Amino acid sequence: MLRKITLHLGLIIACLVVILPPLWALRTSLVPESLSYSTAVFPDWTWGNYRGLLEQNDFLTHYGNSLIVSFCSVILAMPFAAATGYAFARFRTGGSGARFIMLATQMLPAVALVLPAFALLRTLGLTNSLLGLTLVYAALNLPFLTWILMGFFEGIPVDLEWAAMTDGATAWGAFRHIVLPVSLPGLAAAAVLGFILSWNEFLFALVLSGPQTSTIPVALAALQTSNGVQIGKVSAGVVLAILPLIIASHFIQRFIVKGLTFGSVK
């Protein structure tokens, strides 16, 4: 009995640690700036922070930039990640060395990559553009998505593909008609994770974007002025920023759960 009580108390504390910060951000976004640092839980509510953020700081533009860049980078990276992950899983392309090199690229600090990326985009004339930022995000997420999808493909019994090829399908046909539909939960989970990585990225967006092409993290960082941090607007921006992630997770929660556990049991 004592063990169950201790376990449930631990779970409650862990849930509170996760839930309280976003709830307090929501509370701070709905109170006047003068009460932002007050300990009152239910002060007078106001929508002033949201109105000021949308009207004075052009937040909708940055919001749209984040949606476009994050969505397009995932769309661009997923076909390459699926093909590469399948090649690694089924044909051992490049051997263990290629897998290690792909994984090692994720260990490089972002600051070591941002200047070469800036130089390359400047040469191509893509600095301060959504296209340039999309290409960079797709390249950054490609190794991560490939590694995830490789594990999903390894969890699919190869007998399914052999049966399809016995019936006359080519290797490409088996991949397109058998492997991809079966691995749909894994593809959905990988796409959501790639979207979140692009949505939250700050350093590359700061260096590679301009005033009209910056994303939400950069726009929120710009709310620090000579008079201090506009905490009310920052909280309102945080609340708006997490809405797409909550909505996406809600609608494809079933796919995420299946995808993250896909291939764990063979």
C-alpha positions in Angstrom: 0.0 0.0 0.0 2.8 2.4 1.0 4.5 1.6 -2.3 1.5 2.5 -4.4 1.0 5.7 -2.5 4.6 6.7 -3.0 4.4 5.8 -6.7 1.2 7.9 -7.2 2.7 10.8 -5.3 5.8 10.7 -7.5 3.6 10.6 -10.7 1.6 13.6 -9.4 4.7 15.6 -8.7 6.1 14.7 -12.1 2.9 15.8 -13.8 2.8 19.1 -11.9 6.4 19.8 -12.9 5.4 19.4 -16.6 2.0 21.0 -16.5 2.5 24.0 -14.2 5.0 26.0 -16.4 2.7 26.2 -19.4 -0.3 26.9 -17.2 1.5 29.8 -15.5 2.5 31.1 -18.9 -1.2 31.0 -19.9 -2.1 32.9 -16.7 0.7 35.5 -17.3 -0.5 36.0 -20.8 -4.0 36.9 -19.6 -3.1 39.5 -16.9 -2.0 43.1 -17.3 1.8 43.7 -17.5 1.8 45.2 -14.0 0.5 42.0 -12.5 2.8 39.6 -14.5 5.1 39.0 -11.6 2.3 38.9 -9.0 1.7 35.7 -7.1 -2.1 36.1 -7.5 -3.4 33.1 -9.3 -6.7 34.6 -10.4 -6.3 38.4 -11.0 -8.2 40.5 -13.5 -8.1 38.9 -17.0 -7.4 40.8 -20.1 -6.6 40.1 -23.8 -4.3 43.1 -24.1 -1.1 41.1 -24.3 -2.5 39.1 -27.3 -3.8 42.2 -29.0 -0.5 44.0 -28.5 1.5 41.0 -29.8 -0.6 40.6 -32.9 -1.0 44.3 -33.7 2.3 45.9 -32.7 4.8 43.1 -33.2 3.5 41.6 -36.5 3.4 38.2 -34.8 1.1 36.7 -37.4 3.9 37.1 -40.1 6.4 35.3 -37.9 3.8 32.7 -37.1 3.1 32.0 -40.8 6.9 31.9 -41.4 7.3 29.1 -38.8 4.3 27.2 -40.2 5.6 27.4 -43.8 9.2 26.6 -43.0 8.5 23.7 -40.5 5.9 22.1 -42.7 7.8 22.4 -46.0 11.1 21.2 -44.4 9.3 18.0 -43.2 7.7 17.4 -46.6 11.1 17.9 -48.3 13.1 15.7 -45.9 10.6 12.8 -45.4 11.0 11.1 -48.9 14.8 11.2 -48.7 14.7 10.0 -45.1 12.3 7.1 -46.0 14.4 6.0 -48.9 17.7 6.2 -47.1 16.3 4.6 -43.9 15.0 1.7 -46.0 18.3 1.3 -47.8 20.1 1.1 -44.5 17.6 -1.3 -43.0 17.2 -3.8 -45.9 20.4 -3.6 -48.0 22.9 -2.4 -45.3 24.0 0.3 -47.8 27.4 1.7 -46.8 27.8 -0.7 -43.9 28.1 0.4 -40.3 30.4 3.2 -41.3 27.7 5.0 -43.2 25.4 4.7 -40.3 28.0 6.0 -37.9 28.7 9.0 -40.2 25.0 9.8 -40.4 24.6 9.6 -36.7 27.8 11.6 -36.1 26.4 14.6 -38.0 23.8 15.0 -35.2 26.6 15.3 -32.6 28.0 18.4 -34.2 27.1 21.6 -32.3 24.8 24.0 -34.2 27.3 26.8 -33.9 29.8 24.8 -36.0 27.3 24.5 -38.9 25.6 27.9 -38.9 28.4 29.9 -40.5 29.1 27.4 -43.3 25.3 27.3 -43.9 25.2 31.1 -44.0 28.1 31.3 -46.5 26.4 28.7 -48.8 23.1 30.4 -48.8 24.7 33.8 -49.4 26.5 32.3 -52.5 23.1 31.0 -53.7 21.3 34.2 -52.9 19.0 32.6 -50.4 19.8 34.4 -47.2 16.8 36.2 -45.6 14.4 33.9 -47.4 12.0 31.2 -46.3 13.3 28.9 -49.1 16.9 29.0 -47.7 15.7 28.3 -44.2 13.5 25.4 -45.4 16.5 23.8 -47.2 18.7 24.2 -44.1 16.0 22.7 -41.8 15.4 19.8 -44.2 19.2 19.0 -44.3 19.5 19.3 -40.5 16.5 17.0 -39.8 17.4 14.4 -42.5 19.9 12.3 -40.5 17.6 12.3 -37.5 14.6 11.3 -39.5 16.6 8.7 -41.4 17.8 7.1 -38.2 14.3 6.9 -36.7 12.7 5.4 -39.9 15.5 2.9 -40.2 14.4 1.4 -36.9 10.8 1.3 -38.1 11.7 -0.4 -41.3 13.8 -3.0 -39.5 10.7 -3.9 -37.4 8.7 -4.8 -40.5 9.0 -8.6 -41.3 10.9 -9.0 -44.6 8.7 -11.9 -45.4 6.0 -9.4 -46.4 8.2 -8.0 -49.2 9.3 -11.5 -50.3 5.7 -12.5 -50.6 4.9 -9.4 -52.7 8.0 -10.0 -55.0 6.9 -13.7 -55.3 3.6 -12.4 -56.7 5.5 -10.3 -59.3 6.2 -7.1 -57.6 9.5 -5.3 -57.9 11.6 -4.2 -55.0 10.3 -0.6 -55.5 6.7 -1.9 -55.8 7.1 -3.9 -52.5 8.5 -0.8 -50.8 5.7 1.5 -52.1 2.7 -0.8 -51.7 3.7 -2.9 -48.7 6.4 -1.2 -46.6 5.1 2.4 -46.7 1.5 1.6 -45.7 2.6 -0.7 -42.9 5.0 1.8 -41.6 2.5 4.7 -41.7 2.5 5.1 -37.9 6.3 5.4 -37.9 6.2 7.9 -40.7 3.7 10.0 -38.9 5.7 10.0 -35.7 8.9 10.9 -37.5 7.1 13.7 -39.4 5.8 15.2 -36.1 9.2 15.0 -34.5 10.7 16.7 -37.5 8.1 19.4 -37.4 8.7 20.1 -33.7 12.5 20.3 -34.3 12.1 22.9 -37.0 9.4 24.8 -35.1 11.6 25.2 -32.0 14.9 25.9 -33.8 16.5 29.3 -32.9 20.1 29.7 -33.9 19.8 29.1 -37.6 16.7 31.2 -37.8 18.4 34.0 -36.0 21.4 34.0 -38.4 19.8 33.1 -41.7 16.5 35.0 -41.6 15.6 38.7 -41.8 13.0 41.0 -40.2 10.2 39.7 -42.5 11.4 36.1 -42.6 12.2 35.3 -39.0 10.3 32.6 -37.1 8.5 32.5 -33.8 11.6 31.8 -31.5 13.4 34.8 -33.0 10.3 37.0 -32.7 9.9 36.1 -29.0 13.6 36.8 -28.4 13.1 40.3 -29.9 10.6 41.2 -27.2 13.5 42.0 -24.9 13.8 45.8 -25.0 15.8 48.4 -23.2 13.0 48.5 -20.6 13.3 44.8 -19.9 11.5 41.7 -21.1 7.9 42.2 -22.1 6.9 39.1 -20.1 3.2 39.4 -20.9 3.7 39.4 -24.6 6.3 36.7 -24.3 3.8 34.5 -22.4 1.1 35.2 -25.0 3.6 34.3 -27.8 4.5 31.0 -26.0 0.8 30.1 -25.7 0.2 30.7 -29.4 3.4 28.9 -30.3 2.5 25.6 -28.6 -1.0 25.5 -30.0 0.0 23.9 -33.4 2.0 21.3 -31.5 -0.9 20.4 -29.2 -3.4 20.3 -32.1 -1.1 18.1 -34.2 -0.3 15.8 -31.3 -4.0 15.4 -30.5 -5.1 14.5 -34.0 -2.3 12.0 -34.7 -1.7 10.8 -31.1 -2.7 7.3 -32.2 0.0 7.3 -34.9 2.6 8.7 -32.6 2.1 6.1 -29.9 2.2 3.3 -32.5 5.1 4.8 -34.3 7.3 5.3 -31.2 6.7 1.6 -30.1 6.9 0.3 -33.7 9.6 -2.3 -34.0 10.4 -2.5 -30.3 8.9 -6.1 -30.2 9.6 -8.5 -33.0 
